[in-house]
Structures are given as structure tokens and as C-alpha cells.
Amino acid sequence: MDNIGRKISAMREEKNLTQSQLANLAKITQATLSYIESSKKNPSVETLSTIYAALQISISDFLSGTKENNLQSSSELQQLVEAAPSPISL
């Protein structure tokens, strides 16, 4: 999970955005973004989606890279899916 926060931070910096600017674009608090970037909080899939949209990147763009990075990212994505709340059964 650490890698997701570092990637978000790096992409934010590549786009010359502050945490506050990206948080505003993603409609999350700066504190939430800070926790995600420092790996103190695991983002929900919905939060990741809004961050990616604010950075103007797709999930596949975010996950692309070397084969090693892709394998690590796939593992991280699986961890997110497993950590997501279960749907309510009726």
C-alpha cells in the first residue's frame, strides 16, 4: 500500500500541485490526502477514483510501468479490493 501513496505524491508533484490543490480538485480534505500519501490511511476505491480524475489519469495509466511495478500494483489493487467494505446482503 505504501507504493500507492508514493505514486500519488510523485504524480502530484509532476503536475506541480500542492496537496491542498489536489485535495480541492479531488473534493477530499488535505488531511485525507496527506494520510494517503504518507500511507497512514488506505484510500477507498472511490477516493482513488476521484484522485485519479483530479490528476487526469486513468487507473491503467496509474498502474502502468515496468513488469515489476505492475505486479506490485496488482497486489496493491487486490489489497484494496479485499479491504473494501462488503456489499449489504438483503
Secondary structure, 3 states (H helix, E strand, C coil): CHHHHHHHHHHHHHCCCCHHHHHHHHCCCHHHHHHHHCCCCCCCHHHHHHHHHHHCCCHHHHHCCCHHHHHHHHHHHHHHHHHCCCCCCC
